[in-house]
């Protein structure tokens, strides 16, 4: 079997992009999954996603509820699980 035959039935994969905004410069843009990071903590206060604004360079951190976590993980965003020490 040739490589072409092996991939003949596959569809083209479209990269996932996420719409985001910067609270500092108010820029609106789309980011690839690789530009975002998701941190999942023990509580909603410690669960957030972050990125660097492509317009002004500000490090942005925003809370991530259950739906945002689901969308980001499903879209291939790298995830870090935070563990608390008790």
KETI-620258 format. One line per 2 residues: for each residue x, y, z of C-alpha. Coordinates in Angstrom, 1 decimal, always signed. Layout:
// residues N
X:Y:Z  ...
//
This chain:
// residues 86
+0.0:+0.0:+0.0  +1.3:+3.4:-0.9
+1.3:+6.4:+1.4  -1.3:+8.2:-0.9
-3.6:+5.2:-0.7  -3.3:+5.1:+3.1
-4.5:+8.7:+3.4  -7.0:+8.6:+0.6
-10.1:+8.5:+2.9  -8.9:+11.1:+5.4
-10.2:+14.7:+5.5  -8.1:+17.7:+5.8
-7.6:+18.8:+9.4  -8.3:+22.5:+10.0
-6.4:+24.1:+12.9  -8.5:+25.2:+15.9
-8.4:+28.9:+16.7  -9.9:+30.7:+19.7
-11.2:+34.2:+19.8  -9.7:+36.3:+22.7
-9.4:+39.8:+23.8  -6.9:+41.8:+25.9
-8.2:+43.8:+28.9  -5.2:+46.2:+28.6
-5.2:+47.3:+25.0  -8.7:+46.1:+24.2
-7.3:+44.2:+21.2  -9.5:+41.4:+19.7
-7.8:+38.6:+17.9  -7.7:+34.8:+17.2
-5.1:+32.6:+18.8  -4.0:+29.1:+17.9
-4.2:+26.4:+20.6  -0.4:+26.5:+20.9
-0.6:+30.2:+22.1  -2.8:+29.4:+25.1
-2.2:+27.6:+28.4  -4.8:+26.1:+30.7
-4.2:+25.6:+34.4  -6.8:+23.5:+36.3
-6.8:+23.9:+40.0  -8.8:+22.5:+42.9
-11.3:+25.3:+42.8  -12.8:+27.7:+40.3
-10.5:+30.4:+41.7  -7.4:+28.4:+40.7
-8.6:+27.4:+37.2  -7.7:+29.8:+34.5
-6.2:+30.1:+31.0  -3.5:+32.5:+29.9
-1.9:+33.9:+26.8  +0.3:+36.8:+25.7
-1.5:+39.6:+23.9  -0.1:+39.6:+20.3
-0.8:+43.4:+20.1  +0.7:+44.8:+23.2
+2.7:+41.9:+24.8  +0.7:+41.9:+28.1
+0.5:+38.5:+29.9  -3.2:+37.9:+30.2
-4.9:+35.5:+32.7  -8.6:+34.8:+32.7
-10.8:+32.5:+34.8  -12.0:+29.3:+33.1
-15.3:+27.8:+34.0  -16.3:+24.3:+33.1
-17.4:+25.1:+29.6  -14.2:+27.0:+28.8
-12.1:+24.1:+30.2  -14.1:+21.7:+27.9
-13.6:+23.9:+24.8  -9.9:+24.5:+25.4
-9.0:+20.9:+26.2  -11.1:+19.7:+23.2
-9.2:+22.2:+21.0  -5.8:+20.9:+22.0
-4.7:+23.6:+24.4  -1.8:+22.4:+26.7
-3.1:+21.8:+30.2  -1.4:+22.0:+33.5
-3.0:+20.4:+36.6  -2.3:+22.3:+39.8
-2.0:+20.2:+42.9  -2.4:+21.7:+46.4
-0.2:+20.8:+49.2  -2.0:+20.3:+52.5
//
